[in-house]
């Protein structure tokens, strides 16, 4: 079959498309926007169904882990590191033939171990491994095969193959009314834009290399006939799409982000198919692939655990061609579209290696033939030199009004360092808040030189050494002190001080600064050396042994990931007078059992959230373990419900020690909603005041869907603890799709008048604006101040007594689309105020806001966000760092005043996406 050319296909949409483009491009009013609009019309479909950048990102993250593993693997790590053009092409390759020239079946074959096995055998045969070190072509072919394996491994959990709650399956159930195919389309395409919005993609190289002759021969040895020219033709479109996403994808994040809060918030961290999980699985599989290259494939025909788990093939509907002819037309003509806007894809072949490169040319107005701007043919320059970013995105699409649009996009030039700082002229004040300013330019910033560690994922305070001064615990769940066991996690303890002569530390590397480091990995304890356990994901301060000294409870919800059980584990470290916490081994370990017991529980990701409170009234804080991903049998006992969720309580006792199972709990709560993917236990808060006879616990279930009437609207439940037993007394449900009501909660007697109040966040709630705006901020988030006296069973936010001025005392809206207000909540009892965060605002730079009690508890009028102005608003300086992931107050310098401590989970301060913690001294 001949290689298909652009002349082979004629679509009735060609004249329609030309008419639309000519109309826009000839408009005088839109003259400055011609170039940008043309890109938008093209790009929304260029990457349809590909997911190339996501696969490349997963490979890059796997490279970081693999590069640090056993010394005998170093040469392969070097090959991969030195061959980015082969690695990135190979990360795409298994999808090369989907929807292209009838090559779906041969493309499918490249996803699986039989193809990989033949590939490894062939490369060993063709290239003498004794000369690999000096043969760049051989190194490229080897790297290409490693990348193919990366793609195949990642697809298993991403596409939920033979697993009930893999990424796309969960996304479908939560956001797409259980429609897997619709979720699949959004995940594969929207994942590209979400990735480019969240992180810098400068590492994407401007050329891809394919070992064409080798691939044709590998296929021949699997009894398949493939035309190398067809590989070239199909790969050209994919290369064009990846280059377009690198340059412009982040500007179109809203097109798909609005469809799925799960995609935005979980694409990186979800325990079954998030980027980090896929990368760790890939690195584990690469360890086995090395053995194939070193000694030849053995009887281990399935290569690694991932493929052993599925032992089959991808479903035939892995890729579905779009039914939209315009989409297919634009996808097919992606190369020509890029050419129209000033880019040329060039191809050359040498020694059986085919290479694509992208170059820039002079861009001319298709009507006047006048040049728009000079495009330098220099691959070192970044896409923003095209200067389309000068024209704010909000000027084009009024239904996507974000603060990100109000920042001059040229100020976000990719040429700058990846941890580039924002400047004050980037901030345009909004109608809702006029108090925003950048954080001081000289705060103390704690960092960690380990990529993807996510320092500051959780932070808690406790007096662990009994000296009367609170200490700070900071987690980094993706850090590892042993390269062979990735993503094990660590906790860093900074002791509280009393000092009048504080000096800024010479090193802000937390590995040097921490007074104590607790690692999940222990060389003397093989039972806890589990990769991907994510030790430190959630923490809480308890006194579980009733000795009057604070203990630290730490969860590792992905414990068991290597075996694909993901049962999870919770550790409790007892505080000791003058000594603090034992960094060598936990005093109590709470683990799960894989088999289903009579209780009907199926434990999964135990400890996704943990909390504490004196629920039995004995004066000691007890442990509350949330398990939103736990499953149970439904009330009919005929079908297991996935991710319905539960809460387990362990009461303080001097008998606690050693190892116990989760089924040794003192009491547990099964979600009363009896719904799949309700995520009951996603948030938990304790409430007790002097005026209350019994304590309460409030449990959030942000996945509650009102029986499929409104997806992910969310719900909170209130339980009164009577005679040490939780009794449900109220529930309050969200009423809007994707509201996620109950995603974070604070309960308290904030006014100190005996009134029980709740601050409840709906992190993905849409704000429908009224006069004079008449538009919406999707997934902006909201926070409600609620009087518990108005709550009873079966309440809804739309009920008459939940309006402003009655049960609802105040309502705050997020400031822009996808800002996710309420991601972190903190009540400051000293200053009688509360802090909240919007970590996704200002193009994911993030901001935190402070509201005084006076501004919230004004009884003279009903309050909404249009009337409430924050007392303070601080914007993070580092773009895409997500400043505000967690907020806490801690006296860092020992002067008796609590300082503001804020984490940025995506900070690139010390390494890519390593995370940082900013301390603003008071």
Buried (B, 14 or more C-beta within 10 A) or exposed (E): EEBBEEEEEEBEBEEEBEEEBEEBBBEEEBEEBBBBBBBBBBBBBBBBBBBBBBBBBBBBBBBBBBBBBEEEBEBBBBBBEEBBBBBBBBBBBBBBBBBBBEBBEBBBBBBBBEBBBBBBBBBBEBBEBEEBEEBEBBBBBBBBBBBBBBBBBBBBBBBBBEBBBBBBBBBBBBBBEBEBEBBBBBBBBBBBBBBBBBBBBEBBBBBBBBBBBBBBBBBEEBEBEBBBBBBBBBBBBBBBBBBBBBBBBBBBBBBBBBBBBBBBBBBBBBBBBBBBBBBBBBBBBBBBBBBBBBEEBEEBEBBBBBBEBBEEEBEEEBBBEBEEEBBBBBBBBBBEBBBBBBBEBEBEBEEBBBBBBBBBBEBEBBEEEEEBEEBEEEEEBBBBBBBBBEBBBBEBBEEBBBBBBBBBBEBBBBEBEBBBBBEEEBBEEBEBBEEBEBBEEEBBBBBBEBBBBBBBBBBBBBBBBBBEEBBBBBBBBBBBBBBBBBBBBBBBBBBBBEEEEEEEEEEBBBBEBBBBBBBBBBEEEEEBBBBBBBBBBBBBBBBBBBBEBBBBBBBBBBBBBBEBBBBBBBBBBBBBEEEBBBBEEBBBBBBBEEEBEEBBBBBBBBBBBBBBBBBBEBEBBBBBBBBBBBBBBBEEEEEBBBBBBBBBBBBBBEEBBEEBEBBEBBBBBBBBBBBBBBBBBBBBBBBBBEEEEBBBBBBBBBBBBBEEEBBBBBBBBBBBBEEBEBEEBBBBBBBBBBBBBBBBBBBBBBEEEEBBBBBBBBBBBBBEBEEEEEBBBBBBBBBBBBBBEBBEEEBBBEBEEBEBEEBBBBBBBBBBBBBBBBBBBBBBEEBBBBBBBBBBBBBBBBBBBBBBBEBBBBEEEBBBBEEBBBBBBBBBBBBBBBBBBBBBBBBBBBBEEBBBBBBBBBBBBBBBBBBBBBBBBE
